[in-house]
Amino acid sequence: MESVLNEKSSILALKSKFFIYRALSYSIFLLVPVLLPKSLLLPQEFQHGLSLFFILFLMSQWFLLGKEIDHRLKIYFRVNSSLDRIVYRLLLGMVFFILYFNILYLFPPKWINNMFWVTWVVLGLFYSWPTRGKIIEESVSSHLTEFKYLDRFEKTLLGLIMLFFIVSIPEIPKLVDKEALKLFFDPTSSLGTPLWNYLTVNYYPFLKYPELFKVGWSMHFYVVGMGLYLLTLYPLFRFFFSRRLSLLGIFALISSWSFSKFLASNYGDSVLTTFSLLFVWSSFWAVKSSTYRAGLFVGLVGFLGTLINGSYILISIFQLSSLYFFFLNHNTRWYRVQFLRYASFGFFLSLGVLLNSEYSWTPAPEFGNYFLTKISSLIEGKAFFSISVFGVLILLLKPLMRKVHILESFDFKFGRSYQLIFYFLFLVSFLLYWAPNLMRSFGIIWVVTFLSLIPLELLFQSLTRLRSKRNIIYVVYILICLLDSHLEGRVKIFLKFFDL
């Protein structure tokens, strides 16, 4: 009897300690919207730092909400990379916050403000008290198991990626009017009204302070837009390449001068042109997850697409159809029907957005030349991308020349590669007719990066027994990426935030 009482008291003590720790950290984050309006007279970099702090807090809430949805709906899935789970839960939680904040947007301003704070207080209390013992045992590192075993080269590369992400932040616009900001981030008026409603409520405490509101939206488009883009790209690469090459691919992309130029010419590209990557990754993830409940997420991905452009509902239909008839055909018909049933929630949300949005399409002039010009400009702007040509040749020659020794012994996911190219070519064909302004920049560069990694995978496999030579080659390619990264130009832009 005494042992049972001691056990209960020890569990209660652990829960209380967890509650105090979580509640205090949560309160510190929640103080940011209170402190930011008081920072108007402080240096601009201080405002940016607090905004970043608040955005990281928001993303943590998306993850926790996604995790809670998984628990309530009993969604258990397999993953290929530990980042698969993180990206999935971030996006799942974000979509449900978009839905909830759009409901709040229907209320009068005073109610919106009150409900904004009530929401965070309730969530803070709910997340602070552990309802399951497993929550106490979990930590941030437990969700990043893949990165526990990085060698020194990989750790250095990860540090460089973080450094480039920080110094590549574009200049903040000088506009402060809300409608002018909408036009700045979305010159083609593609983004749906629900997304703007969500961003308004998300930064509602700053609405009375135009300068802070501008900083909040700008940081959101960069940190969330490009952050999720890079986080999604890594697990997609892990379907094909080793951890080391996947990190090199991320570094090659972010160190490309095109990365900064895209954002400088159109800040909104961080959201407008990144859906192609999310579409492809979610398709691979749905097959890998081995659960029909993954249909819920795939349907919500389609909903996110329609928030970017109403015509994307056709991409969602194509995605669900291809999964049902081709890529999930190894499962039973009942499994696939259940998959569609779960996806129907997001699909009906997409229909709602479509019926309440206006859009037009303008086919790209000289269909083929338009796309080839975009590809060639990317290759010319980054030496690393020039080897993507060999990646294309390997994919083409493999089915035609199977008896070539070097290709015959090449252990690579060719089936998945052709599936990726199939999805991408569909997107190219669709967008160049319906919305060519969205098939550019970040919507293309990730594919060029993917093709550039294929020859390196072949090279590394041929040097399996020569680890020292592989390390030398790895360092050489890191240096190649660094040499044409225009780091000094990025730093110069970044220092403007400090008025230096």
Secondary structure as the mmCIF struct_conf table of DSSP 4:
data_model
#
loop_
_struct_conf.conf_type_id
_struct_conf.id
_struct_conf.beg_label_comp_id
_struct_conf.beg_label_asym_id
_struct_conf.beg_label_seq_id
_struct_conf.end_label_comp_id
_struct_conf.end_label_asym_id
_struct_conf.end_label_seq_id
HELX_RH_AL_P HELX_RH_AL_P1 GLU A 2 LEU A 30
TURN_TY1_P TURN_TY1_P1 LEU A 31 LEU A 31
HELX_RH_AL_P HELX_RH_AL_P2 VAL A 32 LEU A 35
HELX_RH_3T_P HELX_RH_3T_P1 LEU A 36 SER A 39
TURN_TY1_P TURN_TY1_P2 LEU A 40 LEU A 41
BEND BEND1 LEU A 42 LEU A 42
HELX_RH_AL_P HELX_RH_AL_P3 GLN A 44 LEU A 73
TURN_TY1_P TURN_TY1_P3 LYS A 74 LYS A 74
BEND BEND2 ASN A 80 SER A 81
HELX_RH_AL_P HELX_RH_AL_P4 SER A 82 LEU A 104
TURN_TY1_P TURN_TY1_P4 TYR A 105 LEU A 106
BEND BEND3 PHE A 107 PHE A 107
HELX_RH_AL_P HELX_RH_AL_P5 PRO A 109 SER A 128
BEND BEND4 TRP A 129 TRP A 129
BEND BEND5 THR A 131 ARG A 132
HELX_RH_AL_P HELX_RH_AL_P6 GLY A 133 GLU A 137
TURN_TY1_P TURN_TY1_P5 VAL A 140 VAL A 140
HELX_RH_3T_P HELX_RH_3T_P2 SER A 141 HIS A 143
HELX_RH_3T_P HELX_RH_3T_P3 THR A 145 TYR A 149
HELX_RH_AL_P HELX_RH_AL_P7 ARG A 152 VAL A 167
TURN_TY1_P TURN_TY1_P6 SER A 168 SER A 168
HELX_LH_PP_P HELX_LH_PP_P1 ILE A 169 PRO A 173
BEND BEND6 LYS A 174 LYS A 174
BEND BEND7 ASP A 177 ASP A 177
HELX_RH_AL_P HELX_RH_AL_P8 LYS A 178 PHE A 185
TURN_TY1_P TURN_TY1_P7 PRO A 187 THR A 188
BEND BEND8 LEU A 191 LEU A 191
HELX_RH_AL_P HELX_RH_AL_P9 THR A 193 ASN A 202
TURN_TY1_P TURN_TY1_P8 TYR A 203 TYR A 203
HELX_RH_3T_P HELX_RH_3T_P4 TYR A 204 PHE A 206
TURN_TY1_P TURN_TY1_P9 LEU A 207 LYS A 208
HELX_RH_AL_P HELX_RH_AL_P10 PRO A 210 MET A 219
HELX_RH_PI_P HELX_RH_PI_P1 HIS A 220 MET A 226
HELX_RH_AL_P HELX_RH_AL_P11 GLY A 227 ARG A 238
TURN_TY1_P TURN_TY1_P10 PHE A 239 PHE A 240
BEND BEND9 PHE A 241 PHE A 241
HELX_RH_AL_P HELX_RH_AL_P12 ARG A 243 ILE A 254
TURN_TY1_P TURN_TY1_P11 SER A 255 SER A 255
BEND BEND10 SER A 256 SER A 256
HELX_RH_AL_P HELX_RH_AL_P13 TRP A 257 SER A 265
TURN_TY1_P TURN_TY1_P12 TYR A 267 GLY A 268
HELX_RH_AL_P HELX_RH_AL_P14 ASP A 269 LEU A 272
TURN_TY1_P TURN_TY1_P13 THR A 273 THR A 273
HELX_RH_AL_P HELX_RH_AL_P15 PHE A 275 SER A 289
TURN_TY1_P TURN_TY1_P14 TYR A 292 ARG A 293
HELX_RH_AL_P HELX_RH_AL_P16 ALA A 294 ILE A 308
HELX_RH_3T_P HELX_RH_3T_P5 GLY A 310 TYR A 312
HELX_RH_AL_P HELX_RH_AL_P17 ILE A 313 SER A 322
HELX_RH_PI_P HELX_RH_PI_P2 LEU A 323 PHE A 327
TURN_TY1_P TURN_TY1_P15 LEU A 328 HIS A 330
BEND BEND11 ASN A 331 ASN A 331
HELX_RH_AL_P HELX_RH_AL_P18 ARG A 333 LEU A 355
TURN_TY1_P TURN_TY1_P16 ASN A 356 ASN A 356
HELX_LH_PP_P HELX_LH_PP_P2 PRO A 363 ALA A 364
BEND BEND12 PRO A 365 GLU A 366
HELX_RH_AL_P HELX_RH_AL_P19 PHE A 367 GLY A 381
HELX_RH_3T_P HELX_RH_3T_P6 ALA A 383 ILE A 387
HELX_RH_AL_P HELX_RH_AL_P20 SER A 388 LEU A 400
TURN_TY1_P TURN_TY1_P17 ARG A 402 LYS A 403
HELX_RH_AL_P HELX_RH_AL_P21 HIS A 405 GLU A 408
TURN_TY1_P TURN_TY1_P18 SER A 409 SER A 409
HELX_RH_AL_P HELX_RH_AL_P22 PHE A 414 TRP A 434
HELX_RH_3T_P HELX_RH_3T_P7 PRO A 436 LEU A 438
BEND BEND13 MET A 439 ARG A 440
TURN_TY1_P TURN_TY1_P19 SER A 441 SER A 441
HELX_RH_AL_P HELX_RH_AL_P23 PHE A 442 SER A 462
TURN_TY1_P TURN_TY1_P20 LEU A 463 ARG A 465
HELX_RH_AL_P HELX_RH_AL_P24 ARG A 467 LEU A 483
TURN_TY1_P TURN_TY1_P21 ASP A 484 ASP A 484
BEND BEND14 SER A 485 SER A 485
HELX_RH_AL_P HELX_RH_AL_P25 LEU A 487 LEU A 495
HELX_RH_3T_P HELX_RH_3T_P8 LYS A 496 PHE A 498
TURN_TY1_P TURN_TY1_P22 ASP A 499 ASP A 499
#
